[in-house]
């Protein structure tokens, strides 16, 4: 099989960003504040191109019911909320009041806070509060890597046929090929689990640190 990929250099990444719809002022401010206030944790924020992709995809598939696991300072949830169909709702799960406090400010500034419900606590437990029937149009997971199988098993049955699950960091800086740390091994094991799940069809997209896009059968 011929490999048609390419290495995304810093210059090429900048070109990619400069030829995509640019972040608006609110998004740019959120990115900047996260990097300034939380420099050691800012790596947990989704990449700008991921934010744009989330908003675009949410709008394309007409999402009305969405769930996010792992909110951090709110860039991904802001993007999803802005793409929701009229009357759409996003339920976010996170464990940090500190980080999500920043998110709440930007949701309000963007005028989407009325579309978002934030639930604080262990997501593996709190996801069980959701209705059990298949009703979700979109799921985005970007949280602790060891928790991915539990989140997957709670969420897949709740996604409607044709609904989409997005799972972040599934290439783990390329280390999934030969995982050497706990997170790398956890991601590699999750990728095997998702691939072998006949409830979905999926592809791993080489966006940022790798994004699994799965469609519920």
N, CA, C and O of each residue as an XYZ file, in Angstrom:
868
protein
N       0.841     -1.190      0.000
C       0.000      0.000      0.000
C       0.885      1.252      0.000
O       1.795      1.369      0.820
N       0.621      2.174     -0.907
C       1.404      3.396     -1.008
C       1.014      4.368      0.099
O      -0.166      4.653      0.303
N       2.021      4.873      0.812
C       1.775      5.841      1.875
C       1.742      7.238      1.281
O       2.700      7.661      0.635
N       0.647      7.958      1.495
C       0.479      9.276      0.884
C       0.509     10.404      1.913
O       0.190     11.547      1.587
N       0.891     10.090      3.159
C       0.929     11.104      4.190
C       2.168     11.977      4.080
O       3.040     11.749      3.242
N       2.227     12.986      4.950
C       3.382     13.872      4.984
C       3.600     14.357      6.401
O       2.688     14.325      7.228
N       4.817     14.806      6.679
C       5.142     15.332      7.995
C       4.629     16.761      8.107
O       4.851     17.581      7.216
N       3.949     17.049      9.195
C       3.394     18.385      9.388
C       4.425     19.238     10.117
O       4.475     19.244     11.347
N       5.232     19.946      9.370
C       6.230     20.829      9.958
C       5.555     22.055     10.564
O       4.375     22.309     10.322
N       6.317     22.814     11.356
C       5.775     24.032     11.952
C       5.304     25.012     10.880
O       4.253     25.637     11.018
N       6.092     25.140      9.809
C       5.709     26.051      8.722
C       4.440     25.577      8.024
O       3.571     26.381      7.686
N       4.340     24.280      7.811
C       3.155     23.740      7.140
C       1.920     23.862      8.041
O       0.816     24.125      7.566
N       2.124     23.670      9.335
C       1.012     23.840     10.268
C       0.525     25.288     10.262
O      -0.680     25.537     10.296
N       1.437     26.226     10.219
C       1.050     27.633     10.164
C       0.309     27.936      8.867
O      -0.641     28.718      8.859
N       0.741     27.320      7.776
C       0.058     27.490      6.486
C      -1.369     26.945      6.585
O      -2.319     27.569      6.111
N      -1.500     25.778      7.206
C      -2.816     25.160      7.396
C      -3.744     26.114      8.150
O      -4.890     26.322      7.751
N      -3.240     26.687      9.236
C      -4.060     27.598     10.035
C      -4.411     28.862      9.259
O      -5.532     29.363      9.354
N      -3.454     29.375      8.492
C      -3.677     30.629      7.772
C      -4.625     30.466      6.595
O      -5.105     31.455      6.041
N      -4.898     29.220      6.210
C      -5.825     28.969      5.109
C      -7.098     28.268      5.585
O      -7.817     27.653      4.797
N      -7.359     28.372      6.876
C      -8.629     27.931      7.458
C      -9.342     29.169      7.995
O      -8.724     30.220      8.161
N     -10.641     29.045      8.266
C     -11.361     30.159      8.867
C     -10.691     30.522     10.194
O     -10.557     29.658     11.060
N     -10.276     31.751     10.371
C      -9.512     32.106     11.576
C     -10.396     32.143     12.819
O     -11.603     32.365     12.720
N      -9.790     31.925     13.997
C     -10.550     32.060     15.245
C     -11.074     33.486     15.388
O     -10.393     34.440     15.013
N     -12.277     33.631     15.926
C     -12.781     34.965     16.215
C     -12.120     35.485     17.490
O     -11.293     34.798     18.089
N     -12.484     36.684     17.899
C     -11.822     37.323     19.037
C     -11.999     36.523     20.323
O     -11.058     36.398     21.108
N     -13.194     35.982     20.547
C     -13.447     35.240     21.782
C     -12.591     33.978     21.821
O     -11.967     33.684     22.840
N     -12.558     33.241     20.732
C     -11.752     32.030     20.672
C     -10.276     32.353     20.843
O      -9.571     31.673     21.589
N      -9.811     33.375     20.164
C      -8.406     33.767     20.269
C      -8.059     34.170     21.700
O      -6.982     33.833     22.193
N      -8.954     34.883     22.364
C      -8.701     35.297     23.743
C      -8.651     34.099     24.681
O      -7.822     34.057     25.590
N      -9.530     33.124     24.469
C      -9.534     31.927     25.302
C      -8.235     31.144     25.132
O      -7.649     30.680     26.110
N      -7.795     31.002     23.896
C      -6.522     30.307     23.644
C      -5.378     31.039     24.338
O      -4.540     30.424     24.997
N      -5.355     32.351     24.182
C      -4.273     33.148     24.759
C      -4.294     33.099     26.281
O      -3.244     32.953     26.907
N      -5.476     33.219     26.885
C      -5.552     33.193     28.354
C      -5.113     31.844     28.902
O      -4.390     31.783     29.897
N      -5.537     30.776     28.270
C      -5.152     29.443     28.734
C      -3.635     29.271     28.702
O      -3.041     28.740     29.640
N      -3.027     29.719     27.627
C      -1.569     29.597     27.514
C      -0.839     30.484     28.509
O       0.233     30.121     28.994
N      -1.410     31.648     28.819
C      -0.758     32.588     29.735
C      -0.943     32.185     31.193
O       0.005     32.238     31.976
N      -2.148     31.785     31.560
C      -2.475     31.512     32.959
C      -2.097     30.086     33.364
O      -1.749     29.835     34.518
N      -2.167     29.162     32.417
C      -1.905     27.746     32.712
C      -0.842     27.188     31.767
O      -1.112     26.229     31.043
N       0.351     27.765     31.759
C       1.350     27.341     30.776
C       1.728     25.863     30.882
O       2.040     25.223     29.878
N       1.697     25.327     32.103
C       2.044     23.919     32.259
C       0.949     22.963     31.854
O       1.209     21.785     31.607
N      -0.278     23.457     31.784
C      -1.421     22.608     31.453
C      -2.037     22.920     30.094
O      -2.924     22.201     29.634
N      -1.573     23.990     29.447
C      -2.195     24.444     28.203
C      -2.171     23.390     27.108
O      -2.970     23.444     26.173
N      -1.253     22.428     27.221
C      -1.195     21.346     26.233
C      -2.503     20.555     26.210
O      -2.789     19.869     25.229
N      -3.298     20.643     27.276
C      -4.570     19.914     27.315
C      -5.642     20.584     26.465
O      -6.683     19.983     26.200
N      -5.403     21.812     26.039
C      -6.374     22.506     25.199
C      -6.331     21.938     23.787
O      -5.250     21.661     23.266
N      -7.485     21.762     23.166
C      -7.505     21.268     21.791
C      -6.815     22.279     20.877
O      -6.782     23.475     21.168
N      -6.271     21.786     19.780
C      -5.597     22.651     18.819
C      -6.614     23.542     18.108
O      -7.785     23.177     18.003
N      -6.181     24.708     17.617
C      -7.119     25.605     16.919
C      -7.838     24.932     15.756
O      -9.024     25.177     15.533
N      -7.125     24.085     15.012
C      -7.784     23.413     13.890
C      -8.812     22.389     14.363
O      -9.802     22.137     13.676
N      -8.578     21.793     15.544
C      -9.587     20.901     16.105
C     -10.838     21.671     16.503
O     -11.958     21.213     16.278
N     -10.639     22.835     17.093
C     -11.779     23.667     17.477
C     -12.625     24.010     16.254
O     -13.852     23.920     16.295
N     -11.969     24.399     15.178
C     -12.686     24.728     13.948
C     -13.415     23.501     13.398
O     -14.552     23.601     12.936
N     -12.755     22.350     13.451
C     -13.353     21.105     12.962
C     -14.590     20.743     13.785
O     -15.608     20.335     13.226
N     -14.507     20.890     15.113
C     -15.640     20.556     15.974
C     -16.854     21.421     15.655
O     -17.977     20.924     15.570
N     -16.620     22.704     15.483
C     -17.742     23.608     15.176
C     -18.345     23.272     13.812
O     -19.566     23.224     13.664
N     -17.501     23.045     12.833
C     -17.978     22.743     11.486
C     -18.739     21.426     11.448
O     -19.817     21.351     10.858
N     -18.188     20.385     12.072
C     -18.843     19.078     12.055
C     -20.169     19.121     12.799
O     -21.158     18.546     12.345
N     -20.192     19.797     13.936
C     -21.436     19.907     14.703
C     -22.544     20.525     13.857
O     -23.686     20.066     13.883
N     -22.198     21.565     13.111
C     -23.182     22.189     12.237
C     -23.575     21.310     11.072
O     -24.743     21.273     10.685
N     -22.604     20.596     10.506
C     -22.880     19.761      9.333
C     -23.868     18.643      9.632
O     -24.715     18.324      8.797
N     -23.767     18.043     10.823
C     -24.642     16.907     11.117
C     -25.875     17.310     11.934
O     -26.638     16.453     12.380
N     -26.061     18.605     12.123
C     -27.278     19.093     12.767
C     -27.451     18.630     14.200
O     -28.533     18.199     14.597
N     -26.389     18.719     14.966
C     -26.397     18.183     16.330
C     -27.377     18.944     17.228
O     -27.386     20.174     17.272
N     -28.201     18.171     17.941
C     -29.120     18.739     18.930
C     -28.791     18.247     20.341
O     -29.071     18.933     21.324
N     -28.200     17.065     20.434
C     -27.832     16.504     21.734
C     -26.377     16.061     21.685
O     -26.016     15.160     20.927
N     -25.543     16.704     22.501
C     -24.115     16.413     22.490
C     -23.603     16.231     23.907
O     -24.171     16.755     24.865
N     -22.519     15.477     24.020
C     -21.852     15.250     25.298
C     -20.356     15.439     25.103
O     -19.780     15.026     24.096
N     -19.745     16.077     26.099
C     -18.292     16.215     26.116
C     -17.767     15.663     27.438
O     -18.301     15.963     28.506
N     -16.715     14.856     27.351
C     -16.026     14.373     28.546
C     -14.629     14.980     28.537
O     -13.808     14.650     27.680
N     -14.361     15.864     29.488
C     -13.081     16.558     29.556
C     -13.205     17.950     28.954
O     -13.018     18.127     27.750
N     -13.515     18.922     29.774
C     -13.830     20.267     29.279
C     -12.651     21.225     29.370
O     -12.496     22.095     28.512
N     -11.812     21.078     30.407
C     -10.661     21.942     30.639
C     -11.130     23.407     30.662
O     -12.042     23.738     31.420
N     -10.532     24.284     29.856
C     -10.928     25.704     29.889
C     -11.984     26.049     28.841
O     -12.335     27.217     28.678
N     -12.488     25.050     28.134
C     -13.709     25.270     27.368
C     -13.613     25.523     25.881
O     -14.617     25.886     25.270
N     -12.447     25.348     25.264
C     -12.363     25.639     23.833
C     -13.185     24.657     23.004
O     -13.893     25.073     22.086
N     -13.107     23.379     23.308
C     -13.871     22.393     22.539
C     -15.368     22.557     22.773
O     -16.152     22.481     21.827
N     -15.773     22.780     24.019
C     -17.200     22.946     24.302
C     -17.750     24.228     23.685
O     -18.879     24.245     23.196
N     -16.966     25.293     23.705
C     -17.372     26.534     23.034
C     -17.620     26.280     21.554
O     -18.597     26.770     20.987
N     -16.735     25.515     20.932
C     -16.852     25.232     19.499
C     -18.076     24.385     19.194
O     -18.810     24.665     18.246
N     -18.297     23.353     19.995
C     -19.467     22.497     19.785
C     -20.755     23.285     20.004
O     -21.685     23.198     19.203
N     -20.805     24.049     21.087
C     -22.018     24.815     21.404
C     -22.371     25.786     20.288
O     -23.546     25.975     19.976
N     -21.365     26.399     19.690
C     -21.629     27.350     18.608
C     -22.150     26.670     17.349
O     -22.791     27.314     16.518
N     -21.880     25.378     17.200
C     -22.349     24.663     16.017
C     -23.684     23.975     16.183
O     -24.226     23.439     15.216
N     -24.231     23.977     17.398
C     -25.485     23.257     17.660
C     -26.644     23.807     16.845
O     -26.712     25.002     16.557
N     -27.551     22.913     16.479
C     -28.801     23.333     15.853
C     -29.639     24.105     16.861
O     -29.391     24.029     18.064
N     -30.625     24.843     16.379
C     -31.513     25.605     17.265
C     -32.113     24.683     18.326
O     -32.645     23.618     18.013
N     -32.018     25.103     19.561
C     -32.547     24.292     20.651
C     -31.616     23.195     21.114
O     -31.966     22.424     22.007
N     -30.427     23.109     20.518
C     -29.487     22.054     20.869
C     -28.883     22.251     22.250
O     -28.825     23.364     22.772
N     -28.429     21.125     22.837
C     -27.863     21.143     24.182
C     -26.567     20.340     24.220
O     -26.426     19.315     23.554
N     -25.631     20.837     25.016
C     -24.357     20.160     25.247
C     -24.213     19.923     26.739
O     -24.343     20.851     27.537
N     -23.944     18.670     27.117
C     -23.681     18.331     28.509
C     -22.203     18.013     28.655
O     -21.677     17.127     27.980
N     -21.533     18.750     29.549
C     -20.089     18.604     29.751
C     -19.805     17.928     31.086
O     -20.475     18.184     32.086
N     -18.801     17.065     31.080
C     -18.376     16.375     32.288
C     -16.903     16.684     32.547
O     -16.062     16.530     31.661
N     -16.603     17.117     33.763
C     -15.227     17.418     34.132
C     -15.105     17.297     35.650
O     -16.110     17.210     36.355
N     -13.863     17.292     36.149
C     -13.653     17.174     37.591
C     -13.093     18.453     38.200
O     -12.932     18.529     39.418
N     -12.794     19.457     37.384
C     -12.111     20.656     37.879
C     -13.012     21.882     37.870
O     -13.460     22.320     36.810
N     -13.275     22.429     39.035
C     -13.979     23.702     39.122
C     -13.073     24.842     38.655
O     -13.546     25.816     38.069
N     -11.767     24.716     38.917
C     -10.828     25.776     38.552
C     -10.770     25.970     37.039
O     -10.990     27.075     36.543
N     -10.479     24.914     36.321
C     -10.341     25.039     34.872
C     -11.666     25.416     34.219
O     -11.707     26.276     33.340
N     -12.747     24.770     34.650
C     -14.038     25.045     34.017
C     -14.590     26.411     34.400
O     -15.511     26.913     33.756
N     -14.027     27.018     35.453
C     -14.400     28.395     35.767
C     -14.032     29.337     34.638
O     -14.764     30.281     34.343
N     -12.892     29.078     34.004
C     -12.506     29.859     32.818
C     -13.487     29.580     31.690
O     -13.928     30.500     31.001
N     -13.823     28.327     31.506
C     -14.771     27.953     30.451
C     -16.096     28.689     30.604
O     -16.641     29.206     29.629
N     -16.607     28.735     31.820
C     -17.895     29.377     32.048
C     -17.874     30.838     31.623
O     -18.856     31.330     31.066
N     -16.783     31.536     31.872
C     -16.688     32.945     31.493
C     -16.785     33.118     29.978
O     -17.452     34.026     29.483
N     -16.113     32.240     29.263
C     -16.120     32.370     27.805
C     -17.426     31.886     27.188
O     -17.854     32.419     26.164
N     -18.065     30.888     27.790
C     -19.396     30.495     27.306
C     -20.361     31.673     27.419
O     -21.135     31.957     26.504
N     -20.294     32.352     28.568
C     -21.186     33.492     28.774
C     -20.861     34.610     27.803
O     -21.764     35.208     27.218
N     -19.583     34.897     27.627
C     -19.168     35.965     26.715
C     -19.642     35.694     25.289
O     -20.021     36.615     24.567
N     -19.617     34.421     24.892
C     -20.036     34.051     23.545
C     -21.545     33.894     23.409
O     -22.054     33.700     22.305
N     -22.262     33.977     24.527
C     -23.714     33.856     24.482
C     -24.218     32.441     24.288
O     -25.319     32.239     23.778
N     -23.413     31.444     24.694
C     -23.835     30.050     24.532
C     -23.998     29.339     25.878
O     -24.241     28.132     25.913
N     -23.868     30.069     26.977
C     -23.945     29.427     28.289
C     -25.302     28.784     28.548
O     -25.397     27.847     29.341
N     -26.357     29.273     27.888
C     -27.679     28.677     28.085
C     -27.833     27.358     27.338
O     -28.828     26.658     27.524
N     -26.873     27.013     26.504
C     -26.924     25.741     25.761
C     -26.105     24.645     26.432
O     -26.148     23.491     26.007
N     -25.354     25.000     27.487
C     -24.387     24.081     28.072
C     -24.738     23.784     29.523
O     -25.024     24.691     30.304
N     -24.714     22.506     29.869
C     -24.832     22.077     31.265
C     -23.516     21.432     31.660
O     -23.049     20.509     30.992
N     -22.915     21.909     32.741
C     -21.653     21.358     33.237
C     -21.928     20.509     34.468
O     -22.569     20.967     35.414
N     -21.443     19.269     34.456
C     -21.586     18.372     35.589
C     -20.193     18.031     36.111
O     -19.376     17.451     35.397
N     -19.936     18.395     37.357
C     -18.631     18.162     37.964
C     -18.645     16.843     38.732
O     -19.562     16.570     39.506
N     -17.612     16.029     38.505
C     -17.491     14.752     39.194
C     -16.927     13.704     38.262
O     -16.769     13.975     37.072
N     -16.616     12.513     38.756
C     -16.055     11.449     37.925
C     -17.001     11.077     36.783
O     -18.133     10.653     37.013
N     -16.525     11.240     35.565
C     -17.405     11.032     34.412
C     -17.871      9.592     34.293
O     -18.995      9.344     33.855
N     -17.030      8.637     34.676
C     -17.434      7.233     34.559
C     -18.692      6.954     35.366
O     -19.470      6.065     35.021
N     -18.897      7.718     36.450
C     -20.101      7.571     37.264
C     -21.219      8.483     36.768
O     -22.369      8.059     36.656
N     -20.881      9.726     36.475
C     -21.922     10.709     36.148
C     -22.534     10.480     34.776
O     -23.666     10.898     34.533
N     -21.804      9.819     33.862
C     -22.390      9.503     32.558
C     -23.613      8.602     32.700
O     -24.488      8.596     31.834
N     -23.669      7.856     33.774
C     -24.809      6.956     33.984
C     -26.087      7.715     34.298
O     -27.175      7.138     34.293
N     -25.958      9.015     34.574
C     -27.144      9.841     34.801
C     -27.878     10.144     33.496
O     -29.050     10.521     33.515
N     -27.189      9.980     32.360
C     -27.815     10.268     31.071
C     -28.868      9.224     30.742
O     -28.757      8.080     31.183
N     -29.890      9.596     29.975
C     -30.865      8.594     29.526
C     -30.162      7.426     28.842
O     -29.193      7.621     28.108
N     -30.646      6.233     29.081
C     -29.975      5.034     28.561
C     -30.232      4.809     27.081
O     -29.440      4.145     26.412
N     -31.323      5.350     26.558
C     -31.655      5.072     25.157
C     -30.729      5.829     24.197
O     -30.132      6.835     24.582
N     -30.607      5.363     22.969
C     -29.750      6.045     21.985
C     -30.350      7.395     21.598
O     -31.375      7.450     20.919
N     -29.712      8.484     22.031
C     -30.275      9.806     21.773
C     -29.219     10.850     21.426
O     -29.565     11.957     21.013
N     -27.953     10.524     21.584
C     -26.892     11.507     21.362
C     -26.503     11.573     19.886
O     -26.358     10.550     19.217
N     -26.341     12.789     19.403
C     -25.901     13.003     18.026
C     -24.384     13.092     17.928
O     -23.798     12.711     16.915
N     -23.750     13.598     18.988
C     -22.305     13.826     18.958
C     -21.718     13.658     20.352
O     -22.282     14.108     21.349
N     -20.560     12.992     20.387
C     -19.793     12.815     21.623
C     -18.360     13.220     21.344
O     -17.796     12.868     20.308
N     -17.768     13.968     22.279
C     -16.345     14.308     22.194
C     -15.689     13.948     23.512
O     -16.127     14.398     24.571
N     -14.631     13.131     23.455
C     -13.924     12.687     24.655
C     -12.471     13.130     24.577
O     -11.753     12.804     23.632
N     -12.053     13.881     25.595
C     -10.663     14.342     25.706
C     -10.353     14.464     27.187
O     -10.301     15.566     27.734
N     -10.148     13.323     27.830
C      -9.985     13.299     29.280
C      -8.854     12.332     29.637
O      -7.994     12.047     28.803
N      -8.854     11.831     30.870
C      -7.812     10.903     31.302
C      -7.824      9.670     30.410
O      -8.874      9.079     30.157
N      -6.650      9.295     29.941
C      -6.573      8.259     28.909
C      -6.955      6.877     29.434
O      -7.522      6.063     28.705
N      -6.641      6.620     30.699
C      -7.025      5.338     31.272
C      -8.519      5.161     31.399
O      -9.008      4.036     31.514
N      -9.254      6.267     31.380
C     -10.710      6.205     31.487
C     -11.426      6.013     30.167
O     -12.642      5.819     30.151
N     -10.705      6.064     29.062
C     -11.360      5.987     27.754
C     -12.262      4.761     27.581
O     -13.386      4.924     27.106
N     -11.835      3.544     27.940
C     -12.743      2.396     27.753
C     -14.054      2.547     28.517
O     -15.118      2.203     28.001
N     -13.984      3.061     29.746
C     -15.211      3.235     30.534
C     -16.130      4.258     29.884
O     -17.340      4.047     29.811
N     -15.565      5.367     29.411
C     -16.383      6.398     28.761
C     -16.998      5.848     27.473
O     -18.176      6.065     27.191
N     -16.194      5.146     26.713
C     -16.665      4.538     25.465
C     -17.846      3.607     25.733
O     -18.868      3.682     25.051
N     -17.702      2.737     26.720
C     -18.743      1.747     26.984
C     -20.019      2.369     27.547
O     -21.102      1.809     27.378
N     -19.908      3.506     28.205
C     -21.100      4.216     28.658
C     -21.778      4.985     27.531
O     -23.002      5.113     27.504
N     -20.968      5.498     26.597
C     -21.501      6.424     25.603
C     -21.967      5.758     24.315
O     -22.973      6.183     23.748
N     -21.283      4.745     23.842
C     -21.665      4.148     22.560
C     -23.138      3.716     22.549
O     -23.834      3.994     21.573
N     -23.636      3.050     23.593
C     -25.058      2.662     23.560
C     -26.019      3.849     23.567
O     -27.184      3.708     23.195
N     -25.536      5.017     23.987
C     -26.388      6.192     24.078
C     -26.344      7.059     22.814
O     -27.052      8.063     22.723
N     -25.521      6.676     21.848
C     -25.434      7.404     20.578
C     -26.426      6.801     19.599
O     -26.506      5.582     19.446
N     -27.172      7.659     18.946
C     -28.171      7.181     17.985
C     -27.484      6.604     16.747
O     -26.340      6.960     16.464
N     -28.153      5.725     16.007
C     -27.599      5.272     14.740
C     -27.288      6.458     13.837
O     -28.138      7.326     13.635
N     -26.091      6.500     13.299
C     -25.659      7.625     12.487
C     -24.983      8.719     13.279
O     -24.384      9.625     12.700
N     -25.070      8.649     14.606
C     -24.392      9.624     15.454
C     -22.886      9.399     15.445
O     -22.402      8.354     15.011
N     -22.155     10.397     15.932
C     -20.695     10.402     15.816
C     -20.036     10.512     17.186
O     -20.471     11.274     18.050
N     -18.965      9.720     17.358
C     -18.107      9.836     18.530
C     -16.730     10.296     18.078
O     -16.180      9.768     17.111
N     -16.174     11.275     18.775
C     -14.833     11.785     18.502
C     -13.985     11.575     19.752
O     -14.364     12.004     20.842
N     -12.840     10.916     19.594
C     -11.966     10.606     20.725
C     -10.590     11.202     20.429
O      -9.989     10.901     19.398
N     -10.097     12.043     21.330
C      -8.867     12.789     21.078
C      -7.621     12.061     21.583
O      -7.696     11.164     22.422
N      -6.477     12.477     21.043
C      -5.137     12.009     21.464
C      -4.882     10.533     21.188
O      -4.132      9.886     21.919
N      -5.492     10.000     20.148
C      -5.379      8.562     19.925
C      -4.085      8.140     19.226
O      -3.858      6.947     19.026
N      -3.241      9.093     18.856
C      -1.914      8.748     18.318
C      -0.818      9.006     19.345
O       0.294      8.499     19.195
N      -1.107      9.778     20.375
C      -0.207     10.001     21.512
C       1.226     10.293     21.054
O       2.175      9.597     21.414
N       1.338     11.341     20.254
C       2.636     11.785     19.725
C       3.351     10.681     18.948
O       4.579     10.665     18.872
N       2.593      9.777     18.383
C       3.166      8.690     17.598
C       3.593      7.486     18.414
O       4.028      6.483     17.849
N       3.476      7.567     19.733
C       3.996      6.505     20.590
C       3.092      5.277     20.644
O       3.472      4.260     21.224
N       1.899      5.357     20.048
C       1.030      4.169     20.068
C       1.630      3.021     19.264
O       1.277      1.861     19.478
N       2.526      3.336     18.352
C       3.180      2.281     17.577
C       4.052      1.419     18.482
O       4.139      0.205     18.302
N       4.695      2.056     19.452
C       5.567      1.355     20.405
C       5.424      2.050     21.764
O       6.334      2.759     22.194
N       4.289      1.849     22.438
C       4.017      2.601     23.670
C       5.017      2.296     24.780
O       5.369      1.143     25.030
N       5.468      3.378     25.443
C       6.499      3.232     26.472
C       6.069      3.757     27.823
O       6.785      3.577     28.808
N       4.917      4.402     27.897
C       4.453      4.870     29.195
C       3.013      4.421     29.417
O       2.386      3.839     28.531
N       2.502      4.701     30.609
C       1.169      4.226     30.969
C       0.097      4.776     30.048
O      -0.798      4.043     29.627
N       0.181      6.066     29.731
C      -0.823      6.658     28.850
C      -0.743      6.087     27.446
O      -1.770      5.824     26.821
N       0.469      5.896     26.947
C       0.627      5.317     25.622
C       0.038      3.919     25.542
O      -0.622      3.568     24.564
N       0.280      3.126     26.570
C      -0.276      1.770     26.586
C      -1.801      1.801     26.706
O      -2.497      0.982     26.106
N      -2.311      2.761     27.492
C      -3.763      2.872     27.640
C      -4.415      3.259     26.318
O      -5.450      2.703     25.948
N      -3.816      4.208     25.607
C      -4.368      4.624     24.312
C      -4.300      3.486     23.306
O      -5.263      3.249     22.577
N      -3.170      2.776     23.255
C      -3.040      1.659     22.311
C      -4.099      0.601     22.588
O      -4.691      0.054     21.657
N      -4.339      0.313     23.861
C      -5.362     -0.680     24.207
C      -6.753     -0.175     23.827
O      -7.583     -0.939     23.333
N      -7.003      1.114     24.060
C      -8.303      1.665     23.677
C      -8.500      1.600     22.172
O      -9.581      1.241     21.704
N      -7.466      1.944     21.404
C      -7.585      1.912     19.946
C      -7.950      0.514     19.451
O      -8.728      0.369     18.508
N      -7.389     -0.512     20.088
C      -7.753     -1.890     19.735
C      -9.215     -2.157     20.070
O      -9.939     -2.763     19.280
N      -9.643     -1.706     21.239
C     -11.027     -1.907     21.662
C     -11.998     -1.250     20.682
O     -12.981     -1.866     20.271
N     -11.723     -0.005     20.309
C     -12.616      0.715     19.396
C     -12.644      0.067     18.022
O     -13.706     -0.086     17.418
N     -11.466     -0.312     17.531
C     -11.394     -0.955     16.206
C     -12.225     -2.227     16.154
O     -12.839     -2.527     15.130
N     -12.248     -2.977     17.251
C     -12.916     -4.271     17.274
C     -14.385     -4.188     17.672
O     -15.053     -5.216     17.782
N     -14.890     -2.989     17.886
C     -16.275     -2.798     18.303
C     -17.176     -2.757     17.072
O     -17.139     -1.791     16.309
N     -17.987     -3.798     16.873
C     -18.801     -3.871     15.655
C     -20.037     -2.971     15.707
O     -20.848     -2.973     14.781
N     -20.178     -2.205     16.788
C     -21.284     -1.241     16.858
C     -20.977      0.033     16.080
O     -21.871      0.846     15.847
N     -19.728      0.212     15.679
C     -19.316      1.437     14.996
C     -18.453      1.121     13.788
O     -17.895      0.031     13.662
N     -18.357      2.111     12.897
C     -17.308      2.131     11.881
C     -16.503      3.392     12.143
O     -17.058      4.421     12.528
N     -15.180      3.312     11.931
C     -14.364      4.438     12.367
C     -13.132      4.631     11.500
O     -12.733      3.762     10.724
N     -12.546      5.815     11.668
C     -11.274      6.155     11.048
C     -10.512      7.027     12.031
O     -11.111      7.833     12.743
N      -9.191      6.870     12.073
C      -8.355      7.761     12.864
C      -7.849      8.866     11.945
O      -7.180      8.602     10.946
N      -8.176     10.104     12.297
C      -7.760     11.258     11.510
C      -6.479     11.846     12.109
O      -6.404     12.028     13.324
N      -5.471     12.145     11.284
C      -4.217     12.704     11.799
C      -4.322     14.205     12.048
O      -3.521     14.988     11.537
N      -5.314     14.593     12.834
C      -5.494     15.982     13.244
C      -4.864     16.152     14.616
O      -5.192     15.411     15.543
N      -3.960     17.122     14.757
C      -3.279     17.364     16.037
C      -2.657     16.059     16.529
O      -1.783     15.507     15.861
N      -3.095     15.552     17.693
C      -2.502     14.346     18.260
C      -3.291     13.085     17.925
O      -3.178     12.066     18.606
N      -4.092     13.171     16.862
C      -4.880     12.016     16.424
C      -6.278     12.058     16.976
O      -6.478     12.216     18.180
N      -7.267     11.914     16.075
C      -8.673     12.001     16.457
C      -9.430     10.846     15.822
O      -9.533     10.755     14.599
N      -9.961      9.961     16.666
C     -10.823      8.885     16.161
C     -12.204      9.460     15.878
O     -12.787     10.134     16.728
N     -12.721      9.196     14.693
C     -14.073      9.587     14.312
C     -14.842      8.299     14.039
O     -14.557      7.577     13.083
N     -15.821      8.025     14.895
C     -16.591      6.796     14.797
C     -18.058      7.101     14.539
O     -18.622      8.024     15.126
N     -18.664      6.329     13.668
C     -20.088      6.482     13.351
C     -20.837      5.272     13.875
O     -20.481      4.130     13.586
N     -21.885      5.540     14.653
C     -22.691      4.441     15.222
C     -23.482      3.777     14.112
O     -24.160      4.442     13.328
N     -23.388      2.477     14.057
C     -24.133      1.729     13.031
C     -25.625      1.710     13.365
O     -26.417      1.130     12.621
